[in-house]
Amino acid sequence: MGIFMDKLKISENARKYIQISLVILGVYFGMKYISPIVSPFLLAFLFTGIINPLVSGLHQKLKIKKSVLAGGILFLMAGLAFLLLWFFLSLLWSGGQNLALKLPDFQKEFGVFLNDCCCRLEDKFGIDGVVIENFILEQVDVFVENMEVEVFPAVMGKSFDYIKSIASGISFFIVMMIAVLLMMKDYGKLVDKLKSEEELEGVRTVCKKVVVYVKTFVKAQVTILLIISTICAVTLGVIGMKGGIFYGLLTGFMDMLPFVGTGIMLIPLALVMAFGGKVWQAVVCFVLYAVCALAREFLEPRLIGDKVGVWPVGILFAVFAGVKLFGLAGIIKGPLALVIICETYRYLWK
């Protein structure tokens, strides 16, 4: 490529623009079409590298094949993940049932709250409170009917797609586990081979930076998740909200999801508290929402900072662009693509 550009007598700046454009196109093509095929094997290689010291140590002491030891570790980790998922889903199901049982009470409390507000408006401004109340109730009924007619059937109509996604995820996990077992046997030779190839120096440099980014980002998100979950669980529990610990933990998990945040839990909880006449608890929920938002804004730059060499606003842009280009998987693919592009740029023009 460089020789071809020299023949065309392209300026240095133009050369850089062309090269970075080709890098961006290459990364997009790789993320769009190649990553679905190689992802389980790349993750298997990374996971093998993580557990290899443990497996090697056990192999020296117990004289058991590495593949058998790796299989045992994978089985234990899969079992632990299954138990945690089961525990989380059980809590979610229990919370959903309790919420469904309380819906009639919430409706009554909302009716009393609405009637009281309309009466006060009528007393202060002379507005017909009954007309306002009937209008609001009609709009609520229309909203519920639209949910039943449009949203629920659309969700149920995509149930087959959800089943396909679940099956695809299970097959991905199985392929990754098999790849780990196969790689574990010759992991040392494979790593030595990759290190000895001079042609792969650039790939190794970029991959090291990407791994550092992944480690830093995951560690930061887990830390923020634990802090925000603790703040929410303790606060909601102290103000006497039933199921406050569960809602607090769920709020922390929601905060980790891009474009979702704590508001999807705390704002509805605040409204429910307000309609139930528990004004001070509603105020606490709103304040807690602001505290969680500020906590993330304060913690994220300090936990990630310049360690990955990408500005936080760049990561946000990468997540947004990734979702637009790659769908839900773009939440992960977008930032990874940005890091790969930035590190490739630094390697080419360091």
URTARA-V952558 format. One record per residue. N is the residue number from 1. RES is the residue in one small letter. PSI is psi as a letter, one per 40 degrees, with the letter a starting at -180 (* if undefined). NEAR is the number of other ideal C-beta (glycine too) atoms within 10 Angstrom. D_CENTER is the distance of its C-alpha to the mean C-alpha in Angstrom with 1 decimal. Layout:
# URTARA-V952558
n=N res=RES psi=PSI near=NEAR d_center=D_CENTER
n=N res=RES psi=PSI near=NEAR d_center=D_CENTER
This chain:
# URTARA-V952558
n=1 res=m psi=d near=9 d_center=38.5
n=2 res=g psi=d near=9 d_center=40.0
n=3 res=i psi=d near=7 d_center=43.6
n=4 res=f psi=d near=8 d_center=43.1
n=5 res=m psi=d near=15 d_center=42.0
n=6 res=d psi=d near=10 d_center=45.0
n=7 res=k psi=d near=8 d_center=47.3
n=8 res=l psi=e near=10 d_center=46.0
n=9 res=k psi=f near=7 d_center=46.5
n=10 res=i psi=h near=15 d_center=43.1
n=11 res=s psi=i near=9 d_center=42.6
n=12 res=e psi=d near=9 d_center=40.2
n=13 res=n psi=d near=8 d_center=37.8
n=14 res=a psi=d near=12 d_center=37.9
n=15 res=r psi=d near=16 d_center=37.2
n=16 res=k psi=d near=14 d_center=34.1
n=17 res=y psi=d near=12 d_center=32.8
n=18 res=i psi=d near=14 d_center=33.6
n=19 res=q psi=d near=17 d_center=32.0
n=20 res=i psi=d near=15 d_center=28.7
n=21 res=s psi=d near=10 d_center=28.7
n=22 res=l psi=d near=11 d_center=29.3
n=23 res=v psi=d near=16 d_center=26.4
n=24 res=i psi=d near=16 d_center=24.0
n=25 res=l psi=d near=10 d_center=25.4
n=26 res=g psi=d near=14 d_center=25.2
n=27 res=v psi=d near=19 d_center=21.6
n=28 res=y psi=d near=15 d_center=20.8
n=29 res=f psi=d near=11 d_center=23.0
n=30 res=g psi=d near=14 d_center=21.5
n=31 res=m psi=d near=22 d_center=17.9
n=32 res=k psi=d near=13 d_center=19.2
n=33 res=y psi=d near=9 d_center=21.9
n=34 res=i psi=d near=11 d_center=22.0
n=35 res=s psi=d near=18 d_center=18.5
n=36 res=p psi=d near=13 d_center=18.3
n=37 res=i psi=d near=8 d_center=21.6
n=38 res=v psi=e near=11 d_center=21.2
n=39 res=s psi=d near=17 d_center=17.5
n=40 res=p psi=d near=19 d_center=18.6
n=41 res=f psi=d near=15 d_center=21.5
n=42 res=l psi=d near=13 d_center=19.8
n=43 res=l psi=d near=16 d_center=17.3
n=44 res=a psi=d near=20 d_center=20.5
n=45 res=f psi=d near=18 d_center=22.3
n=46 res=l psi=d near=13 d_center=19.8
n=47 res=f psi=d near=20 d_center=19.7
n=48 res=t psi=d near=22 d_center=23.5
n=49 res=g psi=d near=14 d_center=23.9
n=50 res=i psi=d near=9 d_center=22.0
n=51 res=i psi=e near=19 d_center=24.2
n=52 res=n psi=d near=18 d_center=27.3
n=53 res=p psi=d near=9 d_center=28.9
n=54 res=l psi=d near=12 d_center=28.6
n=55 res=v psi=d near=22 d_center=30.0
n=56 res=s psi=d near=15 d_center=32.7
n=57 res=g psi=d near=11 d_center=33.8
n=58 res=l psi=d near=18 d_center=34.1
n=59 res=h psi=d near=18 d_center=35.8
n=60 res=q psi=d near=8 d_center=38.4
n=61 res=k psi=d near=8 d_center=39.1
n=62 res=l psi=e near=10 d_center=39.0
n=63 res=k psi=f near=7 d_center=40.1
n=64 res=i psi=i near=12 d_center=37.6
n=65 res=k psi=i near=13 d_center=36.2
n=66 res=k psi=d near=21 d_center=32.9
n=67 res=s psi=d near=16 d_center=31.5
n=68 res=v psi=d near=15 d_center=32.4
n=69 res=l psi=d near=19 d_center=30.9
n=70 res=a psi=d near=26 d_center=27.6
n=71 res=g psi=d near=16 d_center=27.7
n=72 res=g psi=d near=13 d_center=28.3
n=73 res=i psi=d near=17 d_center=25.4
n=74 res=l psi=d near=19 d_center=23.1
n=75 res=f psi=d near=11 d_center=24.6
n=76 res=l psi=d near=10 d_center=24.1
n=77 res=m psi=d near=13 d_center=20.5
n=78 res=a psi=d near=12 d_center=19.9
n=79 res=g psi=d near=10 d_center=22.0
n=80 res=l psi=d near=10 d_center=20.1
n=81 res=a psi=d near=11 d_center=16.7
n=82 res=f psi=d near=10 d_center=18.6
n=83 res=l psi=d near=10 d_center=20.1
n=84 res=l psi=d near=10 d_center=17.0
n=85 res=l psi=d near=10 d_center=15.5
n=86 res=w psi=d near=10 d_center=18.9
n=87 res=f psi=d near=10 d_center=19.2
n=88 res=f psi=d near=14 d_center=16.0
n=89 res=l psi=d near=10 d_center=17.1
n=90 res=s psi=d near=10 d_center=20.6
n=91 res=l psi=d near=16 d_center=19.7
n=92 res=l psi=d near=12 d_center=17.8
n=93 res=w psi=d near=10 d_center=20.9
n=94 res=s psi=d near=12 d_center=23.3
n=95 res=g psi=d near=15 d_center=21.8
n=96 res=g psi=d near=10 d_center=21.9
n=97 res=q psi=d near=10 d_center=25.5
n=98 res=n psi=d near=12 d_center=26.5
n=99 res=l psi=d near=13 d_center=25.2
n=100 res=a psi=d near=9 d_center=27.0
n=101 res=l psi=d near=9 d_center=30.2
n=102 res=k psi=e near=14 d_center=30.1
n=103 res=l psi=d near=9 d_center=29.7
n=104 res=p psi=d near=9 d_center=33.5
n=105 res=d psi=d near=10 d_center=33.9
n=106 res=f psi=d near=14 d_center=31.3
n=107 res=q psi=d near=12 d_center=33.3
n=108 res=k psi=d near=12 d_center=36.5
n=109 res=e psi=d near=17 d_center=35.2
n=110 res=f psi=d near=18 d_center=33.9
n=111 res=g psi=d near=13 d_center=37.3
n=112 res=v psi=d near=13 d_center=39.1
n=113 res=f psi=d near=14 d_center=36.9
n=114 res=l psi=d near=17 d_center=37.4
n=115 res=n psi=d near=13 d_center=41.1
n=116 res=d psi=d near=12 d_center=41.6
n=117 res=c psi=d near=14 d_center=39.9
n=118 res=c psi=d near=20 d_center=42.0
n=119 res=c psi=d near=13 d_center=45.1
n=120 res=r psi=d near=11 d_center=44.5
n=121 res=l psi=d near=15 d_center=44.0
n=122 res=e psi=d near=16 d_center=47.3
n=123 res=d psi=d near=10 d_center=49.2
n=124 res=k psi=d near=8 d_center=48.1
n=125 res=f psi=e near=8 d_center=48.1
n=126 res=g psi=e near=8 d_center=50.2
n=127 res=i psi=i near=12 d_center=47.5
n=128 res=d psi=h near=11 d_center=47.8
n=129 res=g psi=d near=19 d_center=45.1
n=130 res=v psi=d near=12 d_center=45.6
n=131 res=v psi=d near=11 d_center=44.8
n=132 res=i psi=d near=15 d_center=41.6
n=133 res=e psi=d near=18 d_center=40.6
n=134 res=n psi=d near=12 d_center=41.4
n=135 res=f psi=d near=11 d_center=39.6
n=136 res=i psi=d near=14 d_center=36.3
n=137 res=l psi=d near=13 d_center=36.7
n=138 res=e psi=d near=10 d_center=37.4
n=139 res=q psi=d near=10 d_center=34.2
n=140 res=v psi=d near=13 d_center=32.2
n=141 res=d psi=d near=10 d_center=34.0
n=142 res=v psi=d near=10 d_center=33.3
n=143 res=f psi=d near=10 d_center=29.5
n=144 res=v psi=d near=10 d_center=29.5
n=145 res=e psi=d near=10 d_center=31.7
n=146 res=n psi=d near=11 d_center=29.4
n=147 res=m psi=d near=10 d_center=26.5
n=148 res=e psi=d near=10 d_center=28.7
n=149 res=v psi=d near=10 d_center=30.2
n=150 res=e psi=d near=10 d_center=27.4
n=151 res=v psi=d near=10 d_center=23.9
n=152 res=f psi=d near=11 d_center=24.5
n=153 res=p psi=d near=10 d_center=26.5
n=154 res=a psi=d near=9 d_center=23.9
n=155 res=v psi=d near=10 d_center=21.2
n=156 res=m psi=d near=10 d_center=23.8
n=157 res=g psi=d near=9 d_center=25.0
n=158 res=k psi=e near=12 d_center=21.7
n=159 res=s psi=d near=9 d_center=21.8
n=160 res=f psi=d near=9 d_center=23.2
n=161 res=d psi=d near=9 d_center=20.4
n=162 res=y psi=d near=11 d_center=18.0
n=163 res=i psi=d near=10 d_center=20.4
n=164 res=k psi=d near=11 d_center=20.5
n=165 res=s psi=d near=12 d_center=16.7
n=166 res=i psi=d near=10 d_center=17.0
n=167 res=a psi=d near=10 d_center=20.1
n=168 res=s psi=d near=11 d_center=18.6
n=169 res=g psi=d near=10 d_center=15.8
n=170 res=i psi=d near=10 d_center=18.7
n=171 res=s psi=d near=11 d_center=20.9
n=172 res=f psi=d near=14 d_center=18.3
n=173 res=f psi=d near=15 d_center=18.1
n=174 res=i psi=d near=11 d_center=21.9
n=175 res=v psi=d near=15 d_center=22.6
n=176 res=m psi=d near=18 d_center=20.6
n=177 res=m psi=d near=19 d_center=22.5
n=178 res=i psi=d near=14 d_center=25.8
n=179 res=a psi=d near=18 d_center=25.1
n=180 res=v psi=d near=24 d_center=24.5
n=181 res=l psi=d near=16 d_center=27.8
n=182 res=l psi=d near=15 d_center=29.6
n=183 res=m psi=d near=21 d_center=28.4
n=184 res=m psi=d near=26 d_center=29.1
n=185 res=k psi=d near=14 d_center=32.9
n=186 res=d psi=f near=12 d_center=33.2
n=187 res=y psi=d near=20 d_center=30.3
n=188 res=g psi=d near=12 d_center=32.8
n=189 res=k psi=d near=9 d_center=34.8
n=190 res=l psi=d near=14 d_center=31.8
n=191 res=v psi=d near=15 d_center=30.6
n=192 res=d psi=d near=10 d_center=34.2
n=193 res=k psi=d near=11 d_center=34.6
n=194 res=l psi=d near=13 d_center=31.6
n=195 res=k psi=d near=11 d_center=32.8
n=196 res=s psi=e near=8 d_center=36.4
n=197 res=e psi=h near=10 d_center=35.6
n=198 res=e psi=d near=6 d_center=36.4
n=199 res=e psi=e near=6 d_center=35.1
n=200 res=l psi=e near=13 d_center=31.5
n=201 res=e psi=d near=11 d_center=31.7
n=202 res=g psi=d near=12 d_center=29.6
n=203 res=v psi=d near=13 d_center=26.9
n=204 res=r psi=d near=12 d_center=27.0
n=205 res=t psi=d near=15 d_center=26.7
n=206 res=v psi=d near=19 d_center=23.7
n=207 res=c psi=d near=16 d_center=21.9
n=208 res=k psi=d near=11 d_center=22.6
n=209 res=k psi=d near=19 d_center=21.0
n=210 res=v psi=d near=16 d_center=17.9
n=211 res=v psi=d near=13 d_center=17.8
n=212 res=v psi=d near=15 d_center=18.4
n=213 res=y psi=d near=23 d_center=15.5
n=214 res=v psi=d near=16 d_center=13.1
n=215 res=k psi=d near=12 d_center=14.8
n=216 res=t psi=d near=15 d_center=14.9
n=217 res=f psi=d near=21 d_center=11.3
n=218 res=v psi=d near=10 d_center=10.1
n=219 res=k psi=d near=13 d_center=13.1
n=220 res=a psi=d near=19 d_center=12.5
n=221 res=q psi=d near=16 d_center=9.1
n=222 res=v psi=d near=12 d_center=10.7
n=223 res=t psi=d near=13 d_center=13.8
n=224 res=i psi=d near=21 d_center=12.5
n=225 res=l psi=d near=16 d_center=10.9
n=226 res=l psi=d near=12 d_center=14.3
n=227 res=i psi=d near=16 d_center=16.3
n=228 res=i psi=d near=26 d_center=14.9
n=229 res=s psi=d near=21 d_center=15.0
n=230 res=t psi=d near=13 d_center=18.5
n=231 res=i psi=d near=18 d_center=19.7
n=232 res=c psi=d near=29 d_center=18.7
n=233 res=a psi=d near=19 d_center=20.1
n=234 res=v psi=d near=13 d_center=23.2
n=235 res=t psi=d near=20 d_center=23.9
n=236 res=l psi=d near=26 d_center=23.5
n=237 res=g psi=d near=16 d_center=25.6
n=238 res=v psi=d near=10 d_center=28.2
n=239 res=i psi=e near=17 d_center=28.8
n=240 res=g psi=e near=9 d_center=29.6
n=241 res=m psi=h near=20 d_center=26.9
n=242 res=k psi=h near=12 d_center=27.0
n=243 res=g psi=f near=16 d_center=23.8
n=244 res=g psi=d near=19 d_center=22.7
n=245 res=i psi=d near=16 d_center=21.2
n=246 res=f psi=d near=19 d_center=19.1
n=247 res=y psi=d near=23 d_center=18.0
n=248 res=g psi=d near=25 d_center=17.3
n=249 res=l psi=d near=20 d_center=15.0
n=250 res=l psi=d near=21 d_center=13.1
n=251 res=t psi=d near=27 d_center=13.0
n=252 res=g psi=d near=22 d_center=11.5
n=253 res=f psi=d near=16 d_center=8.6
n=254 res=m psi=d near=20 d_center=8.3
n=255 res=d psi=d near=25 d_center=8.7
n=256 res=m psi=d near=16 d_center=5.5
n=257 res=l psi=h near=10 d_center=3.9
n=258 res=p psi=i near=16 d_center=6.0
n=259 res=f psi=e near=10 d_center=9.4
n=260 res=v psi=c near=12 d_center=9.3
n=261 res=g psi=i near=18 d_center=10.2
n=262 res=t psi=d near=27 d_center=12.9
n=263 res=g psi=d near=16 d_center=15.3
n=264 res=i psi=e near=14 d_center=14.4
n=265 res=m psi=d near=24 d_center=15.8
n=266 res=l psi=d near=28 d_center=18.3
n=267 res=i psi=d near=15 d_center=20.1
n=268 res=p psi=d near=12 d_center=21.0
n=269 res=l psi=d near=23 d_center=22.1
n=270 res=a psi=d near=22 d_center=24.2
n=271 res=l psi=d near=15 d_center=25.8
n=272 res=v psi=d near=19 d_center=26.6
n=273 res=m psi=d near=20 d_center=28.2
n=274 res=a psi=d near=18 d_center=30.1
n=275 res=f psi=d near=18 d_center=31.4
n=276 res=g psi=e near=18 d_center=32.5
n=277 res=g psi=e near=12 d_center=34.6
n=278 res=k psi=g near=18 d_center=32.5
n=279 res=v psi=d near=11 d_center=32.3
n=280 res=w psi=d near=9 d_center=31.8
n=281 res=q psi=d near=19 d_center=28.8
n=282 res=a psi=d near=20 d_center=27.3
n=283 res=v psi=d near=14 d_center=28.0
n=284 res=v psi=d near=21 d_center=26.3
n=285 res=c psi=d near=28 d_center=23.1
n=286 res=f psi=d near=17 d_center=23.3
n=287 res=v psi=d near=13 d_center=24.1
n=288 res=l psi=d near=23 d_center=21.2
n=289 res=y psi=d near=20 d_center=18.8
n=290 res=a psi=d near=11 d_center=20.5
n=291 res=v psi=d near=17 d_center=20.5
n=292 res=c psi=d near=26 d_center=16.7
n=293 res=a psi=d near=16 d_center=16.2
n=294 res=l psi=d near=10 d_center=18.9
n=295 res=a psi=d near=16 d_center=17.6
n=296 res=r psi=d near=18 d_center=14.3
n=297 res=e psi=d near=10 d_center=16.6
n=298 res=f psi=d near=11 d_center=19.0
n=299 res=l psi=d near=15 d_center=17.0
n=300 res=e psi=d near=17 d_center=14.5
n=301 res=p psi=d near=13 d_center=17.6
n=302 res=r psi=d near=8 d_center=19.5
n=303 res=l psi=d near=16 d_center=17.0
n=304 res=i psi=d near=20 d_center=16.2
n=305 res=g psi=b near=12 d_center=19.2
n=306 res=d psi=e near=8 d_center=21.2
n=307 res=k psi=d near=14 d_center=20.3
n=308 res=v psi=e near=24 d_center=18.5
n=309 res=g psi=e near=14 d_center=21.0
n=310 res=v psi=h near=20 d_center=18.7
n=311 res=w psi=i near=12 d_center=18.8
n=312 res=p psi=d near=13 d_center=15.7
n=313 res=v psi=d near=8 d_center=16.8
n=314 res=g psi=d near=15 d_center=16.8
n=315 res=i psi=d near=20 d_center=13.1
n=316 res=l psi=d near=14 d_center=12.5
n=317 res=f psi=d near=15 d_center=15.0
n=318 res=a psi=d near=22 d_center=13.5
n=319 res=v psi=d near=19 d_center=10.2
n=320 res=f psi=d near=15 d_center=12.6
n=321 res=a psi=d near=16 d_center=15.0
n=322 res=g psi=d near=23 d_center=12.8
n=323 res=v psi=d near=17 d_center=11.8
n=324 res=k psi=d near=10 d_center=15.5
n=325 res=l psi=d near=15 d_center=16.7
n=326 res=f psi=e near=19 d_center=14.6
n=327 res=g psi=a near=10 d_center=13.0
n=328 res=l psi=d near=10 d_center=9.6
n=329 res=a psi=e near=15 d_center=9.6
n=330 res=g psi=e near=21 d_center=10.3
n=331 res=i psi=d near=17 d_center=6.8
n=332 res=i psi=d near=18 d_center=7.9
n=333 res=k psi=d near=25 d_center=11.5
n=334 res=g psi=d near=24 d_center=12.2
n=335 res=p psi=d near=25 d_center=11.9
n=336 res=l psi=d near=19 d_center=13.5
n=337 res=a psi=d near=23 d_center=16.2
n=338 res=l psi=d near=22 d_center=16.9
n=339 res=v psi=d near=25 d_center=17.4
n=340 res=i psi=d near=21 d_center=19.6
n=341 res=i psi=d near=19 d_center=21.6
n=342 res=c psi=d near=19 d_center=22.2
n=343 res=e psi=d near=22 d_center=23.3
n=344 res=t psi=d near=21 d_center=25.4
n=345 res=y psi=d near=16 d_center=27.1
n=346 res=r psi=d near=13 d_center=27.8
n=347 res=y psi=d near=14 d_center=29.2
n=348 res=l psi=d near=12 d_center=31.4
n=349 res=w psi=f near=11 d_center=32.9
n=350 res=k psi=* near=6 d_center=32.7
